[in-house]
């Protein structure tokens, strides 16, 4: 999501975002940015506001993200059917052309 948006989504690690105040980030999260792809996430409920403040803290942490944290986040990202198919093809190739399911049903002694 966001690869073909106009204007493109900003890199939140960069100064343009990091120089915004916490209140400005909170406002953007709650209210969105028109006419961009940034929707509003606030509904006025208390838990939405708490989640928005958590996102502000996360955005502040992005420039300090470790390689390990980035890898962990990538495993949590949803994958498209094309990405899942590609991963399955890679596994089959690494398993000598056999799917993981076939390997699980091989003879066991």
KOLROFI-580578 format. One line per field, with one value per residue: residue number from 1; residue in one letter; x, z, y of N, C-alpha, C in turn. Coordinates in steps of 0.001 Angstrom, whole numbers, plus 500000, padded with zeros to 6 digits. Each point is the difference from the previous one (the first is absolute). Layout:
<nodes>
resi	NUM; ... $
resn	A; ... $
n.c1	X; ... $
n.c3	Z; ... $
n.c2	Y; ... $
ca.c1	X; ... $
ca.c3	Z; ... $
ca.c2	Y; ... $
c.c1	X; ... $
c.c3	Z; ... $
c.c2	Y; ... $
</nodes>
This chain:
<nodes>
resi	1; 2; 3; 4; 5; 6; 7; 8; 9; 10; 11; 12; 13; 14; 15; 16; 17; 18; 19; 20; 21; 22; 23; 24; 25; 26; 27; 28; 29; 30; 31; 32; 33; 34; 35; 36; 37; 38; 39; 40; 41; 42; 43; 44; 45; 46; 47; 48; 49; 50; 51; 52; 53; 54; 55; 56; 57; 58; 59; 60; 61; 62; 63; 64; 65; 66; 67; 68; 69; 70; 71; 72; 73; 74; 75; 76; 77; 78; 79; 80; 81; 82; 83; 84; 85; 86; 87; 88; 89; 90; 91; 92; 93; 94; 95; 96; 97; 98; 99; 100; 101; 102; 103; 104; 105; 106; 107; 108; 109 $
resn	X; X; X; X; X; X; X; X; X; X; X; X; X; X; X; X; X; X; X; X; X; X; X; X; X; X; X; X; X; X; X; X; X; X; X; X; X; X; X; X; X; X; X; X; X; X; X; X; X; X; X; X; X; X; X; X; X; X; X; X; X; X; X; X; X; X; X; X; X; X; X; X; X; X; X; X; X; X; X; X; X; X; X; X; X; X; X; X; X; X; X; X; X; X; X; X; X; X; X; X; X; X; X; X; X; X; X; X; X $
n.c1	500841; 499599; 500333; 498721; 500116; 499135; 500675; 501257; 499842; 500116; 501322; 499349; 501114; 499563; 500840; 499472; 500082; 501268; 499999; 498962; 499168; 500031; 499593; 500931; 500885; 499633; 499993; 501135; 500413; 499549; 500513; 501126; 500344; 499230; 499989; 500513; 500820; 500339; 499358; 498847; 500632; 499705; 499388; 500915; 500153; 499992; 499601; 499257; 499730; 499823; 499313; 499400; 499964; 499576; 499223; 499701; 499942; 499239; 499342; 500016; 499642; 499276; 500523; 499599; 499146; 500136; 501030; 500189; 499750; 500779; 500861; 499864; 500070; 500996; 500287; 499678; 500648; 498780; 499753; 500276; 499013; 500436; 500107; 498823; 499544; 500614; 499573; 498814; 500130; 500423; 499013; 499158; 500541; 499953; 498773; 500700; 499135; 500120; 498677; 499807; 498818; 500637; 500894; 498897; 499591; 501294; 500586; 499511; 501170 $
n.c3	500000; 499251; 499266; 499619; 501224; 499789; 500733; 499784; 500678; 501017; 499968; 500933; 499484; 498930; 499922; 498756; 500369; 500219; 499167; 499683; 500660; 501226; 500342; 499149; 500439; 501252; 499680; 499347; 501010; 500846; 499231; 499744; 498728; 499753; 498759; 501028; 500000; 500780; 500428; 500505; 501155; 500281; 501033; 500797; 499808; 501304; 499639; 499109; 500943; 500853; 499052; 499795; 501332; 499986; 498981; 500728; 501087; 499250; 499502; 501247; 500145; 498915; 500227; 501154; 499066; 500722; 499449; 501243; 500459; 499019; 500231; 501298; 499707; 499187; 501034; 500571; 498921; 499642; 499396; 498772; 499222; 499255; 501111; 500416; 498766; 499954; 501252; 499608; 498894; 500799; 500878; 498972; 499502; 501207; 499867; 498953; 499917; 501293; 500070; 500918; 499404; 498827; 500396; 500463; 498800; 499919; 499639; 501146; 500544 $
n.c2	498825; 500992; 498925; 500078; 500471; 500975; 500828; 499605; 498890; 500840; 500098; 499335; 499474; 500643; 501054; 499907; 498743; 499690; 501049; 499218; 500782; 499482; 501220; 500438; 499110; 500266; 501281; 499778; 499252; 500881; 500978; 499337; 499845; 501043; 499759; 499385; 498975; 501033; 498895; 500372; 499876; 501247; 499448; 500562; 498695; 499818; 498770; 500688; 500889; 498995; 499367; 501168; 500146; 498734; 500364; 501076; 499221; 499192; 501037; 500414; 498730; 500263; 501221; 499473; 499620; 498897; 499375; 499580; 501221; 500438; 499017; 500246; 501288; 499658; 499214; 501152; 500451; 500384; 498847; 500440; 499581; 501020; 500743; 499534; 500162; 501180; 500204; 499511; 500720; 500969; 499715; 499879; 501096; 500551; 499455; 500390; 501014; 499696; 500045; 500956; 500047; 499854; 500911; 500589; 499549; 500314; 498883; 499622; 499834 $
ca.c1	499159; 500715; 501091; 499618; 499177; 500478; 501457; 500488; 500085; 501339; 500834; 499785; 501282; 500654; 499739; 498690; 499053; 500551; 500006; 498658; 499807; 499168; 498622; 499733; 499903; 498742; 498925; 500005; 499502; 498574; 499164; 500394; 500514; 499289; 499411; 501016; 499540; 500045; 498649; 499899; 499857; 499331; 498537; 499592; 500025; 501221; 501011; 500596; 500993; 501153; 500704; 500664; 501208; 500966; 500574; 500935; 501238; 500613; 500606; 501213; 500998; 500396; 501389; 500907; 499624; 501125; 499791; 499187; 498622; 499474; 499710; 498814; 498849; 499731; 499294; 498633; 499269; 499170; 500580; 499043; 499997; 501189; 501160; 499899; 500327; 501444; 500660; 499793; 500878; 501365; 500126; 500031; 501315; 500980; 499714; 500222; 498811; 498879; 499359; 500107; 498966; 500501; 501087; 499419; 499361; 500978; 500121; 500715; 500348 $
ca.c3	500000; 500018; 499030; 498837; 500443; 499721; 500151; 500653; 501464; 500419; 500835; 501319; 500703; 499496; 500767; 499741; 500962; 501350; 500518; 500446; 501441; 500333; 499785; 498557; 499577; 500540; 499218; 498671; 500169; 500353; 499018; 498627; 499197; 498724; 499251; 499845; 500395; 501454; 500559; 501424; 500804; 501251; 500039; 501206; 501135; 500793; 499601; 498748; 500349; 500566; 498884; 499219; 500728; 499820; 498661; 500092; 500602; 499005; 498964; 500600; 500126; 498687; 499600; 500832; 499816; 499772; 498919; 500559; 500090; 498637; 499552; 500721; 499433; 498680; 500140; 500427; 498916; 499186; 498699; 498917; 499489; 499160; 500884; 500593; 498937; 499782; 501126; 499843; 498913; 500532; 500883; 499156; 499357; 501027; 500401; 498877; 499170; 500743; 500879; 501433; 500334; 499588; 500920; 501282; 499879; 499619; 500939; 501251; 500694 $
ca.c2	501175; 501259; 500093; 500789; 501128; 501340; 499991; 498778; 500003; 500441; 499140; 500594; 500137; 501205; 501227; 500621; 499435; 500013; 501373; 500365; 499802; 498842; 500415; 500006; 498591; 499500; 500598; 499368; 498628; 500056; 500691; 499736; 501114; 500079; 498903; 498952; 498670; 499858; 500112; 500339; 498788; 500328; 499936; 500698; 499073; 500099; 499018; 500472; 501010; 499292; 499356; 501045; 500398; 498906; 500188; 501134; 499465; 499109; 500849; 500574; 498937; 499498; 500246; 499194; 498605; 499099; 499029; 498917; 500488; 500102; 498623; 499541; 500693; 499451; 498721; 500299; 500654; 499102; 499680; 499795; 498624; 499858; 499834; 498663; 499039; 500094; 499332; 498559; 499568; 499997; 498831; 498810; 499959; 499628; 498618; 499098; 499897; 499420; 500966; 499701; 499022; 498686; 499637; 499612; 498692; 498985; 498897; 500267; 498759 $
c.c1	500885; 501093; 499678; 499113; 500629; 499248; 500457; 500039; 501413; 500738; 499971; 501264; 500678; 499601; 498632; 498940; 500509; 500019; 498607; 499905; 499161; 498522; 499623; 499856; 498674; 498825; 499897; 499448; 498496; 499120; 500347; 500545; 499254; 500875; 501054; 499392; 500020; 498612; 500036; 499758; 499250; 498494; 499462; 499988; 501353; 501079; 500648; 501082; 501245; 500812; 500739; 501262; 501067; 500661; 500981; 501327; 500733; 500696; 501289; 501137; 500565; 501459; 501009; 499745; 501233; 499663; 499115; 498528; 499358; 499660; 498735; 498737; 499641; 499265; 498544; 499157; 499140; 500633; 498894; 500056; 501210; 501256; 499998; 500369; 501504; 500771; 499873; 500899; 501452; 500220; 500086; 501352; 501068; 499817; 500166; 498752; 498797; 499417; 500207; 498992; 500460; 501072; 499443; 499403; 500966; 500057; 500815; 500256; 500196 $
c.c3	500000; 498962; 498852; 500374; 499565; 500892; 500739; 501519; 500414; 500753; 501392; 500845; 499671; 500800; 499754; 500974; 501427; 500611; 500384; 501506; 500226; 499747; 498523; 499468; 500458; 499165; 498626; 500091; 500240; 498844; 498544; 499318; 498667; 499002; 499714; 500384; 501498; 500579; 501438; 500767; 501295; 499886; 501203; 501229; 500702; 499564; 498673; 500286; 500590; 498896; 499147; 500702; 499913; 498629; 499976; 500579; 499021; 498906; 500527; 500073; 498637; 499612; 500773; 499853; 499730; 498848; 500478; 500099; 498612; 499439; 500663; 499426; 498633; 500092; 500389; 498906; 499256; 498628; 498983; 499552; 499103; 500849; 500643; 498985; 499743; 501121; 499894; 498899; 500458; 500902; 499197; 499331; 500989; 500477; 498848; 499155; 500697; 500924; 501450; 500398; 499639; 500970; 501330; 499943; 499554; 501077; 501216; 500675; 501468 $
c.c2	501236; 500138; 500939; 501186; 501314; 500968; 498750; 500153; 500405; 498898; 500624; 500094; 501315; 501242; 500633; 499491; 500142; 501401; 500489; 499786; 498745; 500316; 500024; 498572; 499397; 500509; 499329; 498582; 500014; 500502; 499733; 501243; 499983; 500720; 498927; 498657; 499784; 500183; 500499; 498706; 500264; 499915; 500757; 499105; 500099; 499031; 500386; 501035; 499350; 499335; 501027; 500492; 498902; 500104; 501159; 499498; 499085; 500811; 500626; 498969; 499559; 500302; 499139; 498494; 499147; 499052; 498850; 500413; 500082; 498620; 499472; 500650; 499430; 498664; 500215; 500657; 498993; 499800; 499774; 498547; 499766; 499779; 498611; 498927; 499981; 499303; 498488; 499451; 499942; 498785; 498710; 499845; 499541; 498562; 499026; 499780; 499411; 501063; 499586; 498932; 498589; 499525; 499497; 498603; 498911; 498922; 500391; 498682; 500234 $
</nodes>
